[in-house]
Amino acid sequence: MELRKHPLSDYDVISFVNNKFHILLSSDTVNSHLHALEADGLIKGDGAQGKKVYTLTEHGRETAVAFLNSKDKILGLILNLFVGA
């Protein structure tokens, strides 16, 4: 998770996703998700030099850790739903 390492702007998010997954997201799509994450208290936006950069809040860090710790359980659930055990 890049936001755990350093703050990101909407452009940084678009570039990261494009470089890693070869998917080009629109700025509207990214910004709507960033605003939702901010509204939920998971990230905090700060305007600097004409662009807004986002950092994880403490609640966001805790949520990220909980998600990473649960990913095997989530994957198992999805596999059971679609493939069967």
NORURRA-V7076 format. One record per pair of residues at least 24 apart in sequence whose ideal C-beta (glycine too) atoms are under 10 Angstrom apart, sorted by sequence separation. I is the first residue (numbers start at 1). GAP is how many residues later the second one is. D is the distance in Angstrom with one decimal. If there is no record, write none. Layout:
{{I GAP D} {I GAP D}}
This chain:
{{10 24 6.1} {9 25 9.2} {10 25 9.9} {8 26 9.0} {37 26 9.7} {3 34 9.2} {8 35 9.1} {10 35 9.5} {7 36 9.3} {9 36 9.3} {7 37 9.3} {7 38 9.4} {3 39 9.2} {7 39 7.6} {9 39 9.0} {12 39 9.4} {3 40 6.7} {9 40 10.0} {11 40 7.4} {7 41 8.7} {10 41 7.9} {12 41 7.9} {13 41 8.2} {9 42 5.0} {10 42 7.2} {11 42 9.9} {12 42 8.8} {9 43 6.5} {10 43 9.0} {9 44 5.0} {10 44 8.1} {7 45 9.7} {8 45 6.5} {9 45 7.3} {7 46 4.2} {8 46 5.7} {6 47 9.1} {7 47 6.2} {8 47 8.3} {7 48 4.6} {8 48 9.9} {6 49 8.2} {7 49 8.9} {3 51 6.7} {4 51 9.6} {5 51 9.7} {3 52 6.9} {4 52 6.2} {3 53 5.0} {1 55 8.3} {4 56 8.8} {3 57 7.4} {4 57 7.0} {3 58 9.2} {1 59 9.6} {1 60 9.7} {4 60 6.2} {3 61 8.0} {4 61 9.1} {1 63 5.8} {1 64 9.9} {4 64 9.5} {1 66 9.0} {1 67 7.9}}
